[in-house]
Amino acid sequence: MVTLGGVSSLFISAALGPQMPEFAHDLGTDQAGLAYGALLAANAAGGVFGGLLLEGTGRLRPNARTAMISTIIWSLCMLGFALTTSYPLALVLLVAAGVANLASQSIAQTLVQLLAPPEKRGRVVGVYNMSSSGLRIGSGFTVGILGGWIGLHLSLAVSSVALLVVVIGLMVYTARVAARIPATAVAPLQSSS
């Protein structure tokens, strides 16, 4: 979960907001108008909706697979947003991205808190927060600076694909590790999820 939080921050996280004026312009909206504000609010609205969905339904189980699948959905939404020329589709993708990103982050943090050994919990949570917050600086390079060289849409698309590939690799790795753990060791983890 520390790795998942870190790579999400490294590839996309904080870079989207500052780049939104260019996305809004490319989608044919007035940067100072309501349409631009809606783009900014769409991702946040998705986060609010995701929080209500997560807490209100209880359908998503807090496990590593769900966190990773949510991150994959987020990266696919960001890839679609980077490539679309349709303003309505961009809004829908940003709302869906907000839902998926909130689910991924909330589940990952919950797992870190629940599964860290009690005597190391503070340090483990600290490392998770450092990874998911501190590596945001990387998205300034992967989206922002790279966007200056190859174009913002392409840099977000490349960053989204890179995140997708890393998370799929992380899923394969964790599945292999889980297959080697005896069933008696996994039972307490499943009951806490």
C-alpha contacts under 8 A as a table, 3 or more apart, distances in Angstrom:
res1	aa1	res2	aa2	distance
1	M	4	L	4.86
1	M	5	G	6.08
1	M	64	A	7.15
1	M	108	A	5.37
1	M	109	Q	7.50
1	M	111	L	7.44
1	M	112	V	6.69
1	M	128	Y	7.47
2	V	5	G	5.29
2	V	6	G	6.13
2	V	108	A	7.90
2	V	112	V	7.80
2	V	127	V	7.17
2	V	128	Y	4.81
2	V	131	S	6.31
2	V	132	S	7.30
3	T	6	G	5.00
3	T	7	V	6.09
3	T	131	S	7.39
4	L	7	V	5.45
4	L	8	S	6.16
4	L	68	M	7.34
4	L	108	A	7.79
4	L	167	V	7.10
4	L	170	L	8.00
5	G	8	S	5.32
5	G	9	S	6.33
5	G	105	Q	6.98
5	G	108	A	7.33
5	G	128	Y	7.07
5	G	131	S	6.29
5	G	132	S	4.49
6	G	9	S	5.23
6	G	10	L	5.99
6	G	128	Y	7.85
6	G	131	S	4.59
6	G	132	S	4.56
6	G	133	S	7.64
6	G	134	G	7.97
6	G	135	L	5.85
6	G	136	R	7.99
7	V	10	L	4.80
7	V	11	F	6.05
7	V	132	S	7.78
7	V	135	L	7.63
7	V	163	L	6.72
7	V	166	V	7.77
8	S	11	F	5.65
8	S	12	I	6.14
8	S	13	S	6.20
8	S	71	T	7.56
8	S	132	S	7.34
8	S	163	L	6.65
9	S	12	I	5.76
9	S	13	S	4.45
9	S	14	A	7.01
9	S	131	S	7.88
9	S	132	S	5.63
9	S	133	S	6.83
9	S	134	G	7.92
9	S	135	L	5.44
9	S	136	R	4.55
9	S	137	I	7.86
9	S	138	G	7.20
9	S	139	S	6.58
10	L	13	S	6.78
10	L	135	L	5.01
10	L	136	R	5.27
10	L	137	I	6.84
10	L	138	G	4.50
10	L	139	S	4.99
10	L	142	T	7.57
11	F	136	R	7.91
11	F	138	G	6.52
11	F	139	S	4.93
11	F	142	T	5.86
11	F	143	V	7.33
11	F	159	S	5.29
11	F	160	S	6.99
11	F	162	A	7.37
11	F	163	L	6.20
12	I	15	A	6.00
12	I	16	L	6.88
12	I	136	R	7.80
12	I	139	S	5.12
12	I	142	T	7.38
12	I	143	V	6.81
12	I	156	L	7.29
12	I	159	S	6.42
12	I	160	S	6.95
13	S	16	L	6.75
13	S	136	R	5.95
13	S	139	S	6.20
14	A	17	G	6.55
14	A	18	P	7.93
14	A	136	R	5.69
14	A	137	I	7.63
14	A	139	S	6.25
14	A	140	G	7.27
15	A	18	P	6.05
15	A	19	Q	6.54
15	A	136	R	7.89
15	A	139	S	5.34
15	A	140	G	5.39
15	A	143	V	6.15
15	A	144	G	6.36
16	L	19	Q	5.31
16	L	20	M	6.17
16	L	143	V	7.85
17	G	20	M	5.27
17	G	40	L	7.29
18	P	21	P	7.25
19	Q	22	E	5.77
19	Q	23	F	6.69
19	Q	144	G	7.41
19	Q	152	L	7.80
20	M	23	F	4.95
20	M	24	A	5.96
20	M	39	L	7.67
20	M	40	L	7.14
21	P	24	A	5.03
21	P	25	H	6.12
21	P	31	Q	5.99
21	P	36	Y	7.39
22	E	25	H	5.02
22	E	26	D	6.10
22	E	152	L	7.93
23	F	26	D	5.10
23	F	27	L	6.15
23	F	153	H	7.77
24	A	27	L	5.11
24	A	28	G	6.49
24	A	29	T	5.43
24	A	30	D	7.24
24	A	31	Q	6.20
24	A	35	A	7.91
24	A	36	Y	5.72
24	A	39	L	7.25
25	H	28	G	5.19
25	H	29	T	5.42
25	H	30	D	6.61
25	H	31	Q	6.29
26	D	29	T	7.50
26	D	85	T	7.57
27	L	85	T	5.74
27	L	86	S	6.57
27	L	87	Y	5.64
28	G	87	Y	7.70
29	T	33	G	7.45
29	T	35	A	5.91
29	T	36	Y	6.21
30	D	33	G	5.15
30	D	34	L	7.85
30	D	35	A	6.81
30	D	36	Y	6.39
31	Q	35	A	7.66
31	Q	36	Y	5.23
32	A	36	Y	6.42
32	A	37	G	7.61
33	G	36	Y	5.58
33	G	37	G	6.59
34	L	37	G	5.01
34	L	38	A	6.11
35	A	38	A	5.07
35	A	39	L	6.52
36	Y	39	L	5.20
36	Y	40	L	6.54
37	G	40	L	5.07
37	G	41	A	6.13
38	A	41	A	4.96
38	A	42	A	5.83
38	A	91	L	7.58
39	L	42	A	5.25
39	L	43	N	7.40
39	L	90	A	7.78
39	L	91	L	6.09
39	L	94	L	7.53
40	L	43	N	6.61
40	L	44	A	7.47
41	A	44	A	5.21
41	A	45	A	5.95
42	A	45	A	5.03
42	A	46	G	6.20
42	A	91	L	5.97
42	A	92	V	7.72
42	A	94	L	5.52
42	A	95	V	5.01
42	A	98	G	7.65
43	N	46	G	5.05
43	N	47	G	6.40
43	N	94	L	4.77
43	N	95	V	4.86
43	N	96	A	7.64
43	N	97	A	6.51
43	N	98	G	4.59
43	N	99	V	7.97
44	A	47	G	4.96
44	A	48	V	6.37
44	A	95	V	7.38
44	A	98	G	6.14
45	A	48	V	5.09
45	A	49	F	6.09
45	A	95	V	6.21
45	A	98	G	7.01
46	G	49	F	5.00
46	G	50	G	5.80
46	G	94	L	7.12
46	G	95	V	4.07
46	G	96	A	5.94
46	G	97	A	6.80
46	G	98	G	4.05
46	G	99	V	4.64
47	G	50	G	4.93
47	G	51	G	6.09
47	G	95	V	7.50
47	G	98	G	4.44
47	G	99	V	4.92
47	G	100	A	7.94
47	G	101	N	7.32
47	G	102	L	5.47
48	V	51	G	5.11
48	V	52	L	6.34
48	V	98	G	7.96
48	V	99	V	7.55
49	F	52	L	5.16
49	F	53	L	6.05
49	F	99	V	6.42
50	G	53	L	4.94
50	G	54	L	5.86
50	G	98	G	7.04
50	G	99	V	4.14
50	G	100	A	7.15
50	G	102	L	6.24
50	G	103	A	6.60
51	G	54	L	5.08
51	G	55	E	6.03
51	G	56	G	7.99
51	G	99	V	7.46
51	G	102	L	6.88
51	G	103	A	7.44
52	L	55	E	5.34
52	L	56	G	5.37
52	L	57	T	7.93
53	L	56	G	5.16
53	L	57	T	5.67
53	L	58	G	7.64
54	L	57	T	5.89
54	L	58	G	5.71
54	L	59	R	7.05
54	L	60	L	6.59
54	L	103	A	7.03
55	E	58	G	5.70
57	T	60	L	7.98
58	G	61	R	7.12
60	L	66	T	7.05
61	R	66	T	6.81
61	R	193	S	6.49
62	P	66	T	6.69
62	P	67	A	7.35
62	P	107	I	5.17
62	P	108	A	7.71
62	P	110	T	7.10
62	P	111	L	6.73
62	P	193	S	5.42
63	N	66	T	5.50
63	N	67	A	6.46
63	N	107	I	6.93
63	N	108	A	7.84
63	N	111	L	6.84
63	N	193	S	6.00
64	A	67	A	5.11
64	A	68	M	6.16
64	A	107	I	7.78
64	A	108	A	7.03
64	A	111	L	7.54
65	R	68	M	5.12
65	R	69	I	6.05
65	R	171	M	7.15
66	T	69	I	5.09
66	T	70	S	6.02
66	T	104	S	7.45
66	T	107	I	7.67
67	A	70	S	5.15
67	A	71	T	6.30
67	A	103	A	6.84
67	A	104	S	4.43
67	A	105	Q	7.31
67	A	107	I	5.69
67	A	108	A	5.92
68	M	71	T	4.98
68	M	72	I	6.21
68	M	104	S	6.78
68	M	167	V	6.48
68	M	168	I	7.97
68	M	171	M	6.96
69	I	72	I	4.93
69	I	73	I	6.22
69	I	104	S	7.90
70	S	73	I	5.08
70	S	74	W	6.16
70	S	100	A	4.98
70	S	101	N	6.67
70	S	103	A	6.26
70	S	104	S	5.09
71	T	74	W	4.90
71	T	75	S	6.15
71	T	100	A	6.52
71	T	101	N	6.33
71	T	104	S	5.61
71	T	164	L	7.85
71	T	167	V	7.43
72	I	75	S	5.13
72	I	76	L	6.19
72	I	163	L	7.86
72	I	164	L	5.65
72	I	167	V	6.83
72	I	168	I	7.72
73	I	76	L	5.07
73	I	77	C	6.13
73	I	97	A	7.28
73	I	100	A	6.16
74	W	77	C	5.10
74	W	78	M	6.20
74	W	96	A	7.52
74	W	97	A	4.81
74	W	98	G	7.60
74	W	100	A	5.17
74	W	101	N	5.67
75	S	78	M	5.02
75	S	79	L	6.06
75	S	97	A	7.75
75	S	160	S	5.00
75	S	161	V	7.08
75	S	163	L	6.54
75	S	164	L	5.94
76	L	79	L	4.93
76	L	80	G	6.14
76	L	160	S	6.92
76	L	161	V	7.84
76	L	164	L	7.47
77	C	80	G	5.06
77	C	81	F	6.08
77	C	93	L	5.33
77	C	94	L	7.01
77	C	96	A	6.79
77	C	97	A	5.40
78	M	81	F	4.91
78	M	82	A	6.05
78	M	93	L	7.24
78	M	94	L	7.45
78	M	97	A	6.72
78	M	156	L	7.36
78	M	157	A	7.25
78	M	160	S	6.21
79	L	82	A	5.12
79	L	83	L	6.33
79	L	156	L	6.92
79	L	157	A	4.88
79	L	160	S	5.45
79	L	161	V	7.06
80	G	83	L	5.20
80	G	84	T	5.91
80	G	90	A	7.81
80	G	93	L	6.95
80	G	157	A	7.91
81	F	84	T	5.41
81	F	89	L	7.76
81	F	90	A	5.31
81	F	93	L	6.00
81	F	94	L	7.06
82	A	153	H	4.83
82	A	154	L	6.99
82	A	156	L	5.85
82	A	157	A	5.52
83	L	153	H	6.44
83	L	154	L	7.72
83	L	157	A	6.98
84	T	87	Y	7.87
84	T	89	L	7.19
84	T	90	A	6.57
85	T	90	A	7.73
86	S	89	L	5.31
86	S	90	A	6.11
87	Y	90	A	4.98
87	Y	91	L	6.38
88	P	91	L	5.18
88	P	92	V	6.43
89	L	92	V	5.07
89	L	93	L	6.08
90	A	93	L	5.11
90	A	94	L	6.12
91	L	94	L	5.17
91	L	95	V	6.28
92	V	95	V	5.22
92	V	96	A	6.20
93	L	96	A	5.07
93	L	97	A	5.91
94	L	97	A	4.89
94	L	98	G	6.12
95	V	98	G	5.09
95	V	99	V	6.45
96	A	99	V	5.14
96	A	100	A	6.24
97	A	100	A	5.13
97	A	101	N	5.88
98	G	101	N	5.19
98	G	102	L	6.06
99	V	102	L	5.39
99	V	103	A	6.24
100	A	103	A	5.12
100	A	104	S	6.12
101	N	104	S	5.10
101	N	105	Q	6.12
102	L	105	Q	5.26
102	L	106	S	5.88
103	A	106	S	5.29
103	A	107	I	5.93
104	S	107	I	5.43
104	S	108	A	6.01
105	Q	108	A	5.18
105	Q	109	Q	6.09
106	S	109	Q	5.30
106	S	110	T	6.08
107	I	110	T	5.03
107	I	111	L	6.17
108	A	111	L	5.21
108	A	112	V	6.25
109	Q	112	V	5.06
109	Q	113	Q	6.24
109	Q	125	V	7.82
109	Q	128	Y	7.61
110	T	113	Q	5.20
110	T	114	L	6.08
111	L	114	L	5.05
111	L	115	L	5.71
111	L	116	A	7.97
112	V	115	L	5.55
112	V	116	A	5.75
112	V	124	V	7.15
112	V	125	V	6.33
112	V	128	Y	7.43
113	Q	116	A	5.79
113	Q	121	R	6.64
113	Q	124	V	7.99
113	Q	125	V	6.41
114	L	192	S	7.51
115	L	189	L	7.46
116	A	120	K	6.52
116	A	121	R	5.07
116	A	124	V	6.48
116	A	125	V	7.95
117	P	120	K	5.33
117	P	121	R	5.69
118	P	121	R	5.05
119	E	122	G	7.86
120	K	123	R	5.47
120	K	124	V	6.10
121	R	124	V	5.12
121	R	125	V	5.99
122	G	125	V	5.27
122	G	126	G	6.03
123	R	126	G	4.91
123	R	127	V	6.17
124	V	127	V	5.09
124	V	128	Y	6.21
125	V	128	Y	5.00
125	V	129	N	6.15
126	G	129	N	5.12
126	G	130	M	6.04
127	V	130	M	5.01
127	V	131	S	6.03
128	Y	131	S	5.09
128	Y	132	S	6.10
129	N	132	S	5.19
129	N	133	S	5.71
129	N	134	G	7.54
130	M	133	S	5.30
130	M	134	G	4.93
130	M	135	L	7.46
131	S	134	G	5.36
131	S	135	L	5.65
132	S	135	L	6.02
132	S	136	R	7.03
133	S	136	R	5.63
134	G	137	I	6.54
135	L	138	G	5.53
135	L	139	S	7.69
136	R	139	S	5.53
136	R	140	G	7.34
137	I	140	G	5.53
137	I	141	F	7.36
138	G	141	F	5.29
138	G	142	T	6.20
139	S	142	T	4.79
139	S	143	V	5.51
139	S	144	G	6.92
140	G	143	V	5.69
140	G	144	G	4.69
140	G	145	I	6.35
141	F	144	G	5.30
141	F	145	I	4.74
141	F	146	L	6.01
142	T	145	I	6.57
142	T	146	L	5.57
142	T	147	G	7.68
142	T	155	S	6.79
142	T	156	L	7.71
142	T	159	S	6.19
143	V	146	L	5.51
143	V	147	G	5.42
143	V	152	L	6.75
143	V	155	S	5.14
143	V	156	L	5.38
143	V	159	S	6.66
144	G	147	G	4.98
144	G	148	G	6.53
144	G	152	L	7.14
144	G	155	S	7.71
145	I	148	G	5.15
145	I	149	W	6.85
146	L	149	W	5.21
146	L	150	I	6.16
146	L	151	G	7.38
146	L	152	L	7.56
146	L	155	S	5.82
147	G	150	I	5.30
147	G	151	G	4.38
147	G	152	L	4.00
147	G	153	H	7.27
147	G	154	L	7.07
147	G	155	S	4.95
147	G	156	L	7.53
148	G	151	G	5.69
148	G	152	L	6.72
150	I	154	L	6.46
150	I	155	S	6.51
151	G	154	L	5.49
151	G	155	S	6.14
152	L	155	S	5.11
152	L	156	L	6.16
153	H	156	L	5.31
153	H	157	A	6.14
154	L	157	A	4.92
154	L	158	V	6.02
155	S	158	V	5.07
155	S	159	S	6.03
156	L	159	S	5.03
156	L	160	S	5.99
157	A	160	S	5.07
157	A	161	V	6.21
158	V	161	V	5.15
158	V	162	A	6.09
159	S	162	A	5.02
159	S	163	L	6.16
160	S	163	L	5.13
160	S	164	L	6.13
161	V	164	L	4.91
161	V	165	V	6.14
162	A	165	V	5.18
162	A	166	V	6.20
163	L	166	V	5.18
163	L	167	V	6.07
164	L	167	V	5.29
164	L	168	I	6.15
165	V	168	I	5.21
165	V	169	G	6.16
166	V	169	G	5.01
166	V	170	L	6.10
167	V	170	L	4.80
167	V	171	M	6.13
168	I	171	M	5.01
168	I	172	V	6.31
169	G	172	V	5.13
169	G	173	Y	6.13
170	L	173	Y	5.02
170	L	174	T	6.07
171	M	174	T	5.24
171	M	175	A	6.05
172	V	175	A	5.16
172	V	176	R	6.28
173	Y	176	R	5.22
173	Y	177	V	6.27
174	T	177	V	4.98
174	T	178	A	5.94
175	A	178	A	5.06
175	A	179	A	6.14
176	R	179	A	5.12
176	R	180	R	6.70
177	V	180	R	5.36
177	V	181	I	6.71
178	A	181	I	5.23
179	A	182	P	7.83
181	I	185	A	6.63
181	I	186	V	6.94
182	P	185	A	5.52
182	P	186	V	6.72
183	A	186	V	5.11
183	A	187	A	6.29
184	T	187	A	5.47
184	T	188	P	7.83
185	A	188	P	6.66
185	A	189	L	7.67
186	V	189	L	5.29
186	V	190	Q	6.35
187	A	190	Q	5.20
187	A	191	S	6.30
188	P	191	S	5.21
188	P	192	S	6.34
189	L	192	S	5.30
189	L	193	S	6.35
190	Q	193	S	5.11
